[in-house]
Amino acid sequence: MSFDADLLADRRRLRRRLSWWRAFAFLVVIAVILGGAWAMRDRVSVGEKQIARIEISGFISGDDRTLDLIKRVRESNSVAAVIVELSSPGGTTAGSEALYDALRRLSAKKPTVTVVDTLAASGGYIAAIGTDHIVSRETSLVGSIGVLFQYPNFTSLLDHVGISVESIKSSPLKAAPSGFEPTSPEARAAIASLVSDSFAWFKRLVRERRSYTDAELNTVADGRVFTGHQALGLKLVDEIGGEREAIAWLEREKKITPDLPVREWKRRSSDSEWGLWSALGTGATFLGWHDVAAIFDRLDNQLAAQRLDGLLALWHPALEK
């Protein structure tokens, strides 16, 4: 009799556990559905005319998600104009070029305006000039037009501790410069040619997009950053203000209908079309699980960061001292 009672109690506990896991699985499914619906909200609103807002912030890598976002905005019939909310110190040179090209293709189809929040430097400024108009805060930092190549040299340290690094190379310029040996005049000249060529490319973009004379270009292309107030006088930006001024410019110069809603467009997750981590994070936010949502968002960002590669065109005060 006691055996039957224990068995019955165990079965009840098992059913309670099973019910708990079923409830948890149901909540996860709901979170995924809600997250997917949120991620696809721009498609649901097709037909509603709007001004799209896209954010470009942090490190610029020319990642597929950002380029895909710009392409979706460009191809949407519901988007009448685009506001690019920009805050970036730059990133990879190839990534900055890819982003600039994508924004130029977008600008060929729809009016675009950049709103500089904190910073538009180096590759960030390359992105800004990809749009039709640049609005900046007075205290934003803008510019850093220039090219910097830095590398450490450990030869003195190695000599001090009695270590030497030997190498066999197919030619003297292979893998130059190296931190394990002094830089030869030939290697220094080769690096200087890379810097000069990249600098000429950067200045050509700025000259074309900002309609500079040679004298005006030389004034701003010495690697410095400027405040938004200074940048306005130097023609690096077109106007002081924020999103309100950007919308007013679109209405005034591009004849965009007043009172169009501004809709924020988001990147898809890197994991899939629906974006597992992004969908779970958004679903958790809907359910009020903000701590859980933050964990999923960090996972999504870390996955994207794992794929960063290439030469950097990145402004940072410590690197320029």
C-alpha positions in Angstrom: 0.0 0.0 0.0 2.9 2.3 0.9 4.5 1.5 -2.4 1.4 2.5 -4.3 1.2 5.8 -2.4 4.9 6.6 -3.1 4.4 5.7 -6.8 1.4 8.0 -7.0 3.3 10.8 -5.3 6.2 10.4 -7.8 3.9 10.5 -10.7 2.3 13.7 -9.4 5.6 15.4 -9.0 6.6 14.3 -12.5 3.4 15.7 -14.0 4.0 19.1 -12.2 7.6 19.2 -13.6 6.3 18.3 -17.0 3.6 21.0 -16.8 6.3 23.6 -15.8 8.5 22.7 -18.8 5.5 22.9 -21.1 4.7 26.3 -19.8 8.3 27.4 -20.2 8.4 26.1 -23.8 5.1 27.9 -24.6 6.6 31.2 -23.3 9.7 30.7 -25.4 7.6 30.1 -28.5 5.5 33.2 -27.8 8.8 35.2 -27.3 10.1 34.0 -30.7 6.8 34.8 -32.4 6.6 38.3 -30.9 10.3 38.9 -31.7 9.8 37.8 -35.3 6.8 40.0 -35.6 8.7 43.0 -34.3 11.7 42.2 -36.6 9.3 42.1 -39.6 7.3 45.2 -38.6 8.7 47.2 -41.5 7.3 44.7 -43.9 3.9 44.8 -42.3 3.6 48.5 -42.7 4.1 48.4 -46.5 1.9 51.1 -48.1 2.2 53.5 -45.2 4.3 56.4 -46.4 7.0 57.2 -43.8 10.5 58.6 -43.2 12.8 55.8 -42.3 15.4 56.3 -39.6 18.5 54.0 -39.6 21.2 54.0 -37.0 24.9 53.7 -37.7 26.9 53.7 -34.6 30.1 52.4 -33.2 32.6 50.4 -35.2 32.0 50.4 -39.0 32.8 47.1 -40.5 30.7 47.1 -43.7 28.8 44.1 -42.2 26.2 42.4 -44.2 23.3 43.2 -41.8 23.9 47.0 -42.2 24.2 46.8 -45.9 21.1 44.6 -46.1 19.2 47.2 -44.0 20.2 50.0 -46.4 19.1 47.8 -49.3 15.7 47.1 -47.8 15.1 50.7 -47.1 16.1 51.6 -50.6 13.8 49.1 -52.2 10.8 49.9 -49.9 8.0 51.7 -51.7 6.7 53.0 -48.3 9.9 55.0 -47.6 9.8 58.5 -48.8 13.0 59.7 -47.3 15.8 58.5 -44.9 17.4 59.9 -41.8 20.8 58.4 -40.9 21.4 58.7 -37.2 25.2 58.6 -37.0 27.7 58.3 -34.2 30.9 56.5 -35.1 34.7 57.0 -34.9 35.1 54.9 -38.0 36.2 51.3 -38.6 37.8 49.3 -41.4 38.7 51.2 -44.5 37.0 48.6 -46.8 33.9 48.7 -44.5 33.7 52.5 -44.6 34.0 52.4 -48.4 31.2 49.7 -48.7 29.0 51.7 -46.4 29.6 54.9 -48.4 28.7 53.1 -51.7 25.5 51.7 -50.2 24.5 55.2 -48.9 25.2 56.7 -52.3 23.0 54.1 -54.0 20.3 54.8 -51.4 20.6 58.6 -52.0 20.1 58.0 -55.8 16.6 56.8 -55.1 15.5 58.6 -52.0 16.4 61.9 -50.2 18.8 61.2 -47.4 20.1 63.3 -44.5 22.6 62.5 -41.8 22.1 63.6 -38.2 25.5 63.5 -36.4 25.0 62.7 -32.7 28.3 62.4 -30.8 30.9 61.7 -33.5 31.4 61.4 -37.2 35.1 60.9 -37.6 37.3 59.1 -40.2 35.2 56.3 -41.6 32.2 57.8 -39.8 32.6 61.0 -41.8 33.0 59.0 -45.0 29.5 57.6 -44.2 28.1 61.1 -43.5 29.2 62.4 -46.9 27.4 59.5 -48.5 24.1 61.3 -47.8 22.6 64.5 -49.4 22.7 66.7 -46.3 24.6 66.7 -42.9 23.1 68.1 -39.7 25.3 68.2 -36.6 25.1 69.2 -33.0 27.3 72.2 -32.1 29.4 70.1 -29.8 29.6 67.0 -32.0 33.0 66.0 -33.3 33.4 65.9 -37.0 36.3 65.3 -39.4 39.5 63.4 -38.9 40.2 63.4 -42.6 43.6 61.7 -42.9 45.3 58.4 -42.9 47.4 56.9 -40.0 49.5 53.7 -40.1 50.9 52.7 -36.7 52.8 49.6 -35.6 54.8 48.7 -32.5 58.6 48.0 -32.6 60.0 45.7 -30.0 63.6 45.6 -31.1 65.0 47.5 -28.1 63.0 45.3 -25.7 64.2 42.1 -27.4 67.8 43.3 -27.3 67.4 44.0 -23.6 66.2 40.6 -22.7 68.5 38.8 -25.2 65.9 37.5 -27.7 66.1 37.6 -31.4 63.5 36.6 -34.0 64.8 35.2 -37.3 62.8 34.9 -40.5 63.3 33.7 -44.0 61.4 35.8 -46.6 60.9 35.6 -50.3 61.7 39.3 -50.6 62.8 42.1 -48.2 59.4 43.8 -48.3 57.5 40.6 -47.4 55.7 41.0 -44.0 57.1 44.5 -43.6 56.9 46.3 -41.3 57.7 43.9 -38.5 57.9 44.7 -34.8 60.8 42.4 -34.5 63.3 44.3 -36.7 64.0 47.9 -37.6 62.0 49.2 -40.5 64.1 49.5 -43.6 64.0 52.6 -45.8 62.4 50.5 -48.6 59.7 49.2 -46.2 59.0 52.7 -44.9 58.7 54.0 -48.5 56.3 51.2 -49.4 54.1 52.0 -46.3 54.2 55.7 -47.1 52.9 55.0 -50.6 49.9 53.1 -49.1 49.2 56.0 -46.8 49.5 58.6 -49.6 47.2 56.6 -52.0 44.5 56.0 -49.3 44.8 59.7 -48.3 44.3 60.8 -51.9 41.2 58.6 -52.1 39.7 60.0 -48.9 40.4 63.6 -50.0 38.9 63.0 -53.5 35.6 61.8 -51.8 35.5 64.9 -49.6 36.3 67.3 -52.5 33.6 65.8 -54.7 30.9 65.6 -52.0 31.6 69.0 -50.3 32.5 71.0 -53.4 35.8 72.1 -51.9 38.6 74.2 -53.6 42.1 72.9 -53.0 42.7 75.5 -50.4 39.5 74.7 -48.5 40.3 71.0 -48.6 43.8 71.5 -47.3 42.4 73.4 -44.3 40.3 70.5 -43.1 42.3 67.5 -44.3 45.1 67.6 -41.7 43.7 64.9 -39.5 42.0 67.1 -36.9 38.5 66.7 -35.6 36.3 69.8 -35.3 33.3 70.7 -33.3 30.0 70.9 -35.1 30.1 74.7 -34.8 33.6 74.8 -36.3 32.6 72.2 -39.0 29.7 74.4 -40.2 32.1 77.3 -40.9 34.4 74.9 -42.7 31.6 73.4 -44.8 32.1 69.9 -43.3 28.4 70.0 -42.3 25.5 71.9 -43.7 23.4 72.8 -40.6 23.4 72.8 -36.9 20.6 70.9 -35.2 19.1 67.4 -34.8 16.3 65.3 -36.2 13.8 68.2 -36.2 16.1 70.3 -38.4 16.7 67.3 -40.6 12.9 66.7 -41.2 12.5 70.5 -41.8 15.2 70.3 -44.5 13.5 67.3 -46.2 10.2 69.1 -46.3 11.7 72.4 -47.5 14.3 71.1 -50.0 13.0 67.7 -51.1 9.2 68.4 -50.9 8.6 65.6 -48.5 5.0 65.7 -47.2 4.8 67.3 -43.7 3.8 65.2 -40.7 5.0 61.9 -42.2 5.7 59.4 -39.4 9.4 58.6 -38.7 9.8 54.8 -38.4 13.0 53.2 -37.1 14.3 50.4 -39.2 16.4 47.7 -37.6 19.0 45.3 -38.8 18.2 41.6 -39.0 20.0 39.3 -36.7 23.2 37.7 -38.1 22.0 34.2 -37.2 19.1 33.7 -39.7 16.3 35.5 -41.6 14.3 35.6 -38.4 17.2 36.2 -36.1 17.1 33.8 -33.2 18.9 35.9 -30.6 17.4 39.1 -31.7 13.9 37.6 -31.8 14.3 36.0 -28.3 15.6 39.3 -27.0 12.7 41.3 -28.4 10.2 38.7 -27.2 11.7 38.8 -23.7 11.3 42.6 -23.8 7.7 42.3 -24.7 7.2 40.0 -21.8 8.9 42.3 -19.4 12.0 40.1 -18.9 14.5 43.0 -19.4 17.5 41.2 -17.9 16.9 38.2 -20.1 16.6 40.5 -23.1 19.9 42.1 -22.3 21.6 38.7 -22.3 20.3 37.8 -25.7 21.3 41.3 -27.1 24.9 40.8 -25.8 25.0 37.4 -27.4 23.9 38.9 -30.8 26.5 41.7 -30.5 29.3 39.3 -29.6 28.5 37.1 -32.6 28.8 40.1 -34.9 32.0 41.2 -33.3 33.7 37.9 -33.9 33.7 38.6 -37.7 35.6 41.9 -37.5 38.6 42.0 -39.7 40.7 44.2 -42.0 42.6 47.4 -41.9 41.3 50.1 -39.5 40.3 53.7 -40.4 39.5 54.5 -36.8 39.7 57.8 -34.9 40.8 57.6 -31.3 42.5 60.4 -29.3 45.0 58.1 -27.7 46.2 56.9 -31.1 46.7 60.4 -32.5 48.8 61.8 -29.6 
